[in-house]
Amino acid sequence: MFRPDLEGVPLVVLSNNDGMVVAASREAKALGLDLGEPWFKLRPHAERLGVRAVSSNYELYGDMSARTMRVLERFASEVDIYSIDEAFLTIDRRTSADCEAMTDLGRTVRSEVRRLIGVPVCVGIAPNRTLSKLANRCAKKLDVFGGVCVWPATRPEWREQLMRSLPVSEVWGIASRLERRLRALGIETIWDLATADPTFIRKQFNVTVMRTALELRGVACIGPEEDRTGKKDQLIVSRSFSEKVTTVNGIRQALSIYAQQMASRLTRHHQVGKTLVAFAGTAHFAEQKHYPQVKVRLPFPTADPVELTRAAHQLLPHIQDGSRYARAGLMMADLLPAGLHLPLEPFQAPHEDAGIAGIIDSVQKKAGKEALGLGWGGMRPGPSWQMKREMLTKRATTHWDELVTVRA
């Protein structure tokens, strides 16, 4: 949107610390570039191939996603934001009964997002979520659909041929481990799963896989809650360091920053946690390897940044001065909805009642992450090990110094 010179150029987006390729444009994929390719291997050949690389611009991605979702809300009474680049829209029954009306709706959604936000999207429309994901894949991969695939508008024999040709791993929610188990039972394609006996599938796996099989037949049986099964069980905040951290205080600062980020995320999603795991580790190829870890059972479910920081610092006695730590992180488990179990008055956290996590998050959103912090997590200057992003494009909608200038 802000770099029209990159349109049609072989373009890759790099992971944290500009480590490896995590996204690639169609032009880059046509050159044979694979996701996961280390940038240091690709860099010497990039100029010859005409490949451009950019660092991950999380601030811009998050803001553009929010703007896109607001546009989508104009077209449906129910919008379920599934991830940063994906949402399910529940459309009116009268529209869903008319294939032509559904096609027009999909084209309108696509054109309005492109016009108002500037990013291309694809639209898949089907009777349920699993098939809409499959339709969206067709809209993206097959030019004949023009970016909009209405599943009921396609011919039954074409749908069968497609499902017979695609491996079962192309189904939403079928990961590699589950794919191997399905293949061992002779279920290799999407068609095999769609035509399998649902009772047999449930006995061999679970009700979630059975529902997926039923949805492939056109039965709607996965709703918003089932979509997120397993996604709320734990929350992880972890980063690789751009420079190795060799001191206890360096790890202390990292854990303090991560505890604040953890508290902000929990507060944002109205959750609390009961168990916190703190860990650090040297690089796998380091001569002196060290991977300390502690598991802390909190006295009560909380999202209080003070309590989480105290718990995270229990890792510090296990840190060895001089070891070259490449990463550290926190994992919160046993997540619960906030307010479900209120502690008795003697055990209540005064900092949580004051909403410190929300205050820090709000100030950092408006003034930048270094504007306010808690304890070691707010010390200036910022840590030298912060994520390296040497090819960062402008954060054109979230940072005053990087706003785009428009000339009429």
N, C-alpha and C positions, 0 to 999 in steps of 0.2 A: 504493500500500500504506500509506504513512504520511500521506497527505492524502486521506482518503475524501471530503472536501468537493469534490474536483476530479472525482469520478466523474460522467460524463455531461455535463461542462462542455466547451465548445469550448476546447481546450488546445493550445498550440504550445510546442515546445522550440526554443531559439535556439542558434546556432552560437557559436564562440569570440568573446569580446568582445561577446556579445549582438548579433551582426551581422544574421543573417537566420534565417528559419524553416528548420529541418532535419528536423523531425518534427511531425506534426499528428494530433490525435485524429480519429476519424470525424466527430464533431460539428463540428470546425473545418473539415474538408474539405467538409462539407455547405454551409458558408457560402461556399465558393469560394476558400478560402485555398490558395495554391500554395506548394509547397516552393521555397525560394530567395527568397521575398518579403522584402525588407529590413524590419527591425523598425521603423526610424525612419519608414517610410511607413505601416506598419500601426498603430503606437502611438496616433496621434490618434483612430483609429476603434475601438480595441479595447474601450473601456468601453461604447460604444454597441452593439457587436455581442455583448457579453458574453464576449469572448475573454480568456482568461488566458494569460500567458506565464511560462515558467520558464527559467532558465539551464541549460546542460548540466551535469549533475552526474555527472562521470565516475567519481568515487570510488564513489558509490552504485551506478551501473550495473555497474561491474566486480564489486563484491561480490555484488550480487543475481544476476548472471550465474553466478558461481561456485557460489552456493547452488542455483540451478536445475539446473546440470549435475550436481551431486551427487545431486539427486533423480532425474534421468534415469538415472543409472548403476544405479539399483535395478531397472530394467526391461529391461536388455539386457546381454549379455556384452561387447558392443563398442559404445562410444560415441565418435564422432568429433566433437569440438567444432570446428565450422567457422568460427564467428565469435562475437561477444559475445552474439548473440541467436539462435543457430541451431546445431543439432546433428543428426547422422545417427545413428540407432540401428539396429543390425543385430539383427533379431528371430529367434527360433527357427524352424527350418524347419516344424515341426509347426504352429506358430501361423500362419505365413505361408500355409499351405495351407487355412486355414479363415477365410473372410471374416467370419463372425460373431465368431470369437475375435479377429481383428485389430481389428474395430470396438470390442469390449469393451476391448481393450488400449489403444487410442487414447483412449477416454473415461476410462479409469483414469489414464493419464498426465496428461491434461489436468486432471482433478479434483484429483489429488494435488499437482501444481505450484501450482494455485490455492489449495488448502487449506494447504499447508506454506510456500509462499513468498509467495503473495498476488498473483501476476501472472497475467494470462490468456495462454494460448498456444493455437496451432492445430496440429493434427497431420495430416500427409499420409502415407499408407502406400501403397507401390507396389513393383513388382519391382526398381526401380533408383533411383538418385539423381535423375536428370533428371525422371522421372515423379513421384517423391515430392515434388519441388519444385512441380510443376504441381498435384499433389493438394493440397498445403498451401495453394496460392493459392486453390483452389476452397473449401477449408475456411474460409479467411479471408473470402472475398468473398461466398460464397453461404450465406445463413442456413439453407437446407434441410439442410445437413450438420451443423449444430450444433457447428462447430469441429473435426470429425473427418471426413476424406474418405479412404475406402479405395478406391483406384483400381480394383482388380479387382472390387469389389462393384458398380460402376456399369455401366449397360447399354452395350454396344459402340456402338450407334447414337448414344447421348448423347455418348460420348467423341469420336466422329468429328465430330459437330456442333460440339462445343466447340473442337476443334483446328482445324476449318475457320474458326471465327469469330475466333480469337485471332491477332494478328499474331505473326510469328516472333520479334519482340523480347521476347515474354513467356517465351521459353525461357531457362532458366538458362545463363548464359555467352554469350548473344548480345548484344553491345553494339551501340551505334549505328553504328559504322563497319562492323562485320561485317553488320549488318542491311542497310545500303545495298548492299553487295556481293551479298548474297543476293537482294535485290529486283531488282537488275540482271539476274539470271539467271531471274527469274520466280518466285522462291521468296518468297512474301509472308506465308503463314500457317504455323502450326505443322504443319498437315496436309501442306502442300507439302514441308516439310523431312523429315517422317517418311516420306513416300512417294517421296522422291528416291532416285536410284541412289547407293548408298554409294561406289562406285568413282568416279563422277563428282564427288561431294562432296570426296573426298580429293584428286583431281587439281586441283580448283579452289581448295581451301583447304588443309586439313591433316588429319592423323589425328584431332586433337581434335574438329573439327567433324563428322567422319565418325562418331566414337563417339557424339556427341550425337544425330545422326540415328538411329543404331541403337538408342540407348536409348529414343527416342520410339516405337520399334516394340516395346519390351518387352525388348530384349536388355540384360543387365547387363554393361557393359564400362568403366565409370569407377569407379575405386577411390579410396582416400584420397590416394594420391600424385598421381594425375592431377588431382584436384580442385584441387590447389594449384599447378599449373603456372603459372609466371610470378609467383607471390606471394612467392617466396623470393629472387628475383633482386636485390632492393634493399630498403633500409629507409630511411625518411625521417622526420626529426624537424624539424618546422618550425611556427612560430606567428606570427600577426600580433601586433604590439605594441598594447596598449591606449593607450599614449602613445608618440609618436615618439621614437626614440633618435637623439641627435645627436652622440655622442662615441665615440671609439675604445674607451674603457674600457667604455662601455655595451654595445657589440657584443661586446667581449671576455667580459663576464659572460654574455651570452646564449649565445655559442658554448660557453662552459665548461659551462653548465647542460645544453645540448643534448648535448654530448659524453658527460656522465655518463648522461643518459637513454638515449642510443644504446648505451652500454656495458651498461647494465642490461638493455635489451631483448635484445641479442645474447646475453648470458650466460643470460638466462631461456630462450632458445630454442636454447641450445647451438650458437651460430654464431659465426663470426669473419668479418672482411671484409678485402679487400686494397686497395680504392680508396675514398677519402673525398672528397666534394665539399662545400665550404662556400660559402654564398652569402648575400647580403643584398640588400635592394632598397627603394627609395623607393616611395611610392604611384604608381600609373599616371598619376594626374592632377596630380602634383606639378610645380611650375614647374622645379625642378632635379632631373632624373631621374638615378639612378645605380644600376646593378645589378652590383656586383662579384661575381666567382666564381673560385674556384681548385679545381683537381683535384689531389689528392695521392695518389701511389702509395706505399703503406706498405711498409716494408722486409720485412715478413712479415705473413701474415694474423693479425689480432688483434682482441680485444674489450677490450683494456686501456684504461681511461678516461684514464690519463696519456698514452698514445700518441695516442689519438683527440683529446684536448684540444690537444696540441702540433700535430697536423696541422691541426685546425680553425683555430688561431691564425695559420696562414699566410695567412689572408684579411686579417688586420689591416693590413698595409702598403697594402692597396688601399682601405681605408675613409677617407672624406673627412670630417674634422671639420667639423661644421656642416650636413652633409646630413641630412635628416630621414628616417631609415630607418623603414619601416613593418613590416618583417618580416626575419627571418634564419632560417637552417636548415642542416641537414646531411643529406647523402644518402650512405649506404654501399652500395657496389656490389661485385660479385664475391664474393658470400657463399658460405661453405663450412661444412660441419659442423665444430664444434670438435674438435680432436685428429686431424683427417684428415692434416694435414701439420705435424708438429712441427718447429720451427726447431732448428738446431744450437745447442749450448750458448752460444757467444759472442753469439748473436742473440736469446736468450730474454729476455722482458720480466719482470723481477723483480716488478713490480706485479701482473702478470697471474697469476703463480704464487701470489701472496698472496691472490688473490680479492678485490681491492678493490671491483670493480664489484658483486659479490654482497653484500659487507658494506654498502656504501652503500645498495643497494636494500633490504636487509633492515631496516636502521635506519630508513630513511625510511618504510617501510610501517608500522612500529610506532609511530614517534614524529612523523611528519609530514615533508614534503619539506624543510622548513627546518631540521631537526634536525642534519643532517650533510651536508657537501658537500666537494668537492675544489677547492682553490685559489679562484679567482674565483667558481666555482660554489657556494661555501659561505659567501660573505660575507653578513653581516647589516648593516643590514636588507635584506630581499629587494628585488629590483628593482622600481622603480615602474611598469615597463611590463608587469608580469604580467597574465595574462588577466583581463579584466573580466567578472565574473559578478554583476550587481547583483540578480538575481532568483533566487538560488541557494536551492533547497530544502535541508532538513537532510540532512547526510550521516549518516543515522541509524544506520548499522551500522559505521561506520569511524572516527568521531571522538567521543572521550569527551564533549566539551562539547555534542554535538548528539544524544546518545542519546535515544530516545523513552522517555517515562515511561508505564508501563502501570498503570492503576488498576483493581483488581478490583471 
